[in-house]
Amino acid sequence: MNRIISALRRFARVWVLGVHYTLASRNRRPFELGTTDVQTALNRLEHAQLPGPVFRTSDVTNHGNLGFVADPFLHVEDRTVHLFFEVFSPHRDPTAAIGHAVSGDEGKSWTYTGLALKADHHLSFPYVFTAADEIYMVPDIANSDDYRAPARLYRTTSFPLKWEPVADIITGPDKYQDTIVFQWGSRWWAITGTGSNDELSVYYSKTLTAPDWTPHPENPVVTDRPSAGRPAGRPLMREDSIVAFFQDCTAEYGDKLRAYEITSLDTLTYEDRPMYNGALLEGSSGLGWNSGRMHHLDIQSVNGKIHCAYDGDVGVGRNQISGSMWAIGVGTTDSTGNGQ
């Protein structure tokens, strides 16, 4: 009986994917942002009709029967764009590792190169960034109901597929989820999810690679806020504030993505406020690869061009039949780079 149920679920999953992805398969391309300004790009992403995903489970060739790919982060070098993402397979233990793909034409086509990082526990949210000419990663290693783990900093030893642990920058009794790290003023800062998708905590250090960063005295700095209580992508540094993206899990996990402006951040205070009246990214409804929900965004300006990556999940048929089916889309300044 269990084999029959499993076979029926696999058939249903293929059928649901076929319905949603058929609508997007003719439009698998980057979303043209048409601007070189990050704020304008964010405004154009809001409620945009996004084209089909450029990367999905069928593009991963060496990890068996996958459930989804999600949590995309980019590393851009001239026209070469590196994509790091969660590779999730419900049939493996652990269920998730970090995959890598590369594009030589600014995101129009992608080649999967293999797993960048794997461990004896679930890995997701591969937050990749550069500091002092070194490339680092802080993946989520605590995405499990029973597992407590630190926020661990890795450094590449042979980019993009070899990494070594450097330091456990946050340790303690909490579950540190989807940690984002950035430099602000004279310190390094980390914002991490420490509740049930409704709580944020802050840590800081004068040195990136030091272990056991100092907890903010007001931790958790945000509580009881499921509409923006878990990080959802790379933060953006402004002249006098920080733009941070948070998941809206009010209705369900990963339902929407909201943009917040952090207006005060120091060793004594934390204050933020929403940038838009509603969500920046959300499911498009109906049928389609991102019709159900959207919960991640990496957007950055490199050499005068905007690059971004986001993920989406199907709506109709997901919970009842097939489970999550996240896929990845990207956006870029148009081919001329002359948009305003």
Secondary structure, DSSP 4 states (H G I P E B T S, - for coil): -HHHHHHHHHHHHHHHHHHHHHHHGGGBS-EE---S-HHHHHHHHTT----B-SB-GGG--SS-S--EEEEEEEEEETTEEEEEEEEE-TTSSS-EEEEEEEESSTTSS-EEEEEEE--SS--EEEEEEEETTEEEEEEE---SSS----EEEEEEEETTTEEEEEEEEE-SSS--EEEEEEEETTEEEEEEE-SSSB-EEEEEESSTT-SSPEEPTT-SSB-S-TTSBSB-B--EE-SS-EEEEEEE-SSSTT-EEEEEEEEEESSS-EEEEESSSS-SEE---SSSTTSSB---EEEEEETTEEEEEEEEB--TTIIIII----EEEEEE--TT----
